[in-house]
Amino acid sequence: MATEFNDMRLTASLDDLSQWKAFLEKVASRDLITIVETSKPYPNRDSTILHRQYYKVKFNGEIH
């Protein structure tokens, strides 16, 4: 079983980040990952559309 944490950075529109959040929560509800930390969305520099959001996750199984 994996014990290390993995940092994820997602870059997308706010709507897409919302969909990614729902997806990651669904994966977590199946105990495949544990979401340890989530940031708020931050606007990307020089972009009015794209934002970034950070996650810290733990994989709850063997990674092959």
N, C-alpha and C positions, 0 to 999 in steps of 0.2 A: 504494500500500500504506500502510495506517495505521501510524504509528510511535508515537503517543501511548498512554499507559497509561490505563486506565479503572478507577475504583474502584467496586466493587460491594459492597453490604451486603444480605445475605439475612437475613430474620427468619422463623423457622419452628420447629417442634418439632425435637428432636435427630434423630428418624427422618427427617423431611423434609430436614433439612440434609444428612444422609448421602446421601439420594437426589439432592439437588442436586449434591453433590460428585461422585458417580458420573457424573451427566449432563455436568457441566463437563469432567471428565476424558475422557469419550468425545468431546466436541466438540474438545478439545485433541488427542486422538489422531488426529483427521482434519485436523490443522494449520489449523483454522479460527480458533483462538485459542491464545495462549500464556499459561499461568497463571504469573504472575511471583511472586506472593506469596499465601499463605493464612494466615489467623489460625485460632486454635482457637475453638471455639464459646464464647460468653460468655452467661450467663443475662441475660435482659432484666430491667430493674428492675420490680418489682411484678408479676412473672409467674413462676409455677412451671412453666409449660409451654413458653413461647417462649424461644428463644435467638437470638443474632445471630452472624453469621460474615462476615468481610470477605475479599474477594478483590481482587487487582490483576491485571488481564488486559490483554493486547494483542490487538486484532483483526488477523488476518493476511490481510486482503484488502480489497477496495474496499467501502466502505459507501455505499449509494445511498439 
